[in-house]
Amino acid sequence: MPVKLLSDKSNEQERFIGGFITGTFKKVGNFAGGYGVFATSKRIVGVSSSRWFIVLLVGSFLGALGLISGIAAISHVFDLRFTVFGGIALIGAIIVWGQRRLSRKDPRSIEELEARRDFEIYRDNIASVQMKKPGSVKRGHMKIIPLTGEGLNVLITQQFEDYLRLKSLIAQFCSALPQVIFVEEE
């Protein structure tokens, strides 16, 4: 059930600023990774990745693992190292394929965003947006602190490029009038 916090009462036309879905974001409380953050001139919108996509990705992963194990068990021709490294390469290819597939399905308009939203919060209900950059071991995060109601907490894995894209999007949203407090933690 999408969460909607306060409605914007201004008559200003809403503009789509941008955003993206990536497997490196995870909404706190969701089991699977894959989340998107989008901004318009009036609100920030969270978008969950398709559940079918996650099932497909996990199924592909398990299928590849089973295929490699089966080939290794049936034909003793393959060296164990070949099986392990081949499996790692195949699993890596599936992950890259999944990332590309996720990004192709990004909403490109306010209408598409409305159909896929999981969370939204209007500018006039945001107390602050806090971001922490990911380290080489620790995850980063983006927290939207609301004046009232439930906020949004998105974990960011060690993909620094995705963090920079999100930071740029949120900074652009926060700098428009009326401004929203933006805090970057170390």
N, C-alpha and C positions, 0 to 999 in steps of 0.2 A: 504494500500500500504506500503510495507516494506521500511524503511528508510535505505539507505546505504551511509556511509560516507567514502570517500577515500578508495582506495584499497592498500593493502600491496604489495610492489614491490619485497620483498625478495623471494628467491627461497627455503627458508626453509620449510620443511614439517610441516603442521599445525597439532597440537596435541589437542585432546579433554581433557580438564582439569576436567570439571564437572559443576554441577549446579542443580537447582531444580525449580519446579513450586509449588506455594502454594497459597491458598486463602487469606493469610495474606499480600500479596504484591498487590499493585495497582499502575499501571502506571498513572501518573498525566495526566489528559485529557481523560482517559477512564471512562465510566460510571460504569462498574461492576468491582469488585475485581477479583483477580486471575491472577497472572502474574508470569513469570519465568525469572530467570537470569542465564545465562550460560557463561562459559569462555572457550576459546581455547588458544593456545599459542600465537595467533596473534590478537584476538579480544574478545570483550564482546558482547553477543547476548541476546536480549530480546525476550521472547516468550509469546504471549497472550494465555490464556486458551480458550478452544473451546467455541464458543457462544452457541452451542447446549447444552453443559454441564451446562452453567449458566441458560438457559431456563429450563432445566430439574430440576436443584436444586431449583429454585424459584417455579416451578410448583409443585414439591414434597412438599415444604413448605406450599404453599397455600392449596394443597389437604389435607395435614395432619391437618391443621387448620380447614378447612371445615368439615372434618370427625369428629373431636373432638367436634366441635360446634353442628353438626347434632346429634350426639349421645346424647349430653347433652340436646338438645332441645326435642328430641323424647322421651327419657326415663328420667323421672324425678327422677330416682333411684340414678343417680350420684350426688354426692355433688359437688358444684362449685369448691371447693379446689381440688378435684380429677381431674376435667376437666382441671383446670389451670395447675396443676403440671404434669399431664399426657401429656398435650400439650407441655409443656416446655421440658419434657424428649424426646418426639417424635421429636420435632424440633432439639434438641441437637443431637439426633441420626442421623438425616438427614445431619446435618452440618459435623459430624465426617465422615459419609459415603462419603460425597462430598470431604473432604480433602484427604481421602485415594484414592479415584478414581482419583483425580488430580495427585497425586504423582506417580500413576502407569503408567501414560502416559508421563513421562519425556523422552525427547530425550536422547538417549544413545550413539549417534555417530554424527559425523559432517554431514553426509548425512541426518539424521533425523532432525538435527538442521536447516539445510538449508531449508527443506520443511516447517518448522513451524515458521521461524523467523519473528518477527515484527519490530525489530530494530537491527542494528549492528554498531559497531564503532571499527575501527582498532586501535591497540596500538599506532601507530605513530601519531594519531590524538587526543589522549587524553591528555589534559593539566593536569587534576587531577581527582581523585575520592574522593568525600566527603561523609562520613557516619555519621549519628547521631543516637544514640541508642534510642529506644522507652522507654518512661516512663510508669508509671502506668495509666496515663490519656492521655498523648500526644503521637502522632505517631512519629516514627523515619523516616529516609529517607536515600536514596542513590542517590547522584547526580553525574552524569558523565559530567564533564565540558570539551567540545571539544575545540581544537584549532580553528576549523572552523566548521560551520554548526550547526545542532540541537543536543543537548545533550539528556540525559535520566534522568528522575526524577521518582524514585519509592518510594511510601509511604510504610511504614512498620508498621503494627498494633502492639499491645502490646505483641505479641508473641516473647519473648526475645530469645528463642531457634532458631527461624528462622533468627533473626538478627545475632546471633553468627555464624550460618552456612554460611550466606551471607558474613559476615565480613571475615571469614576464606577463602572463595573462592576468594574474591576480593584481599585480602592480598597476596594470592598465585599468582594470576595473576599479581599484581603490582610489586612483588619482582623479577620476571623473567626479563632478560635483553632484550631490554633496559627498565630500570625501569620506572614506572609510579608513580607520586606523590600520596600518599594515606594519607588522613587527616581524623581523627576521632574527631568529635565535641562532646562536653558534653551536 
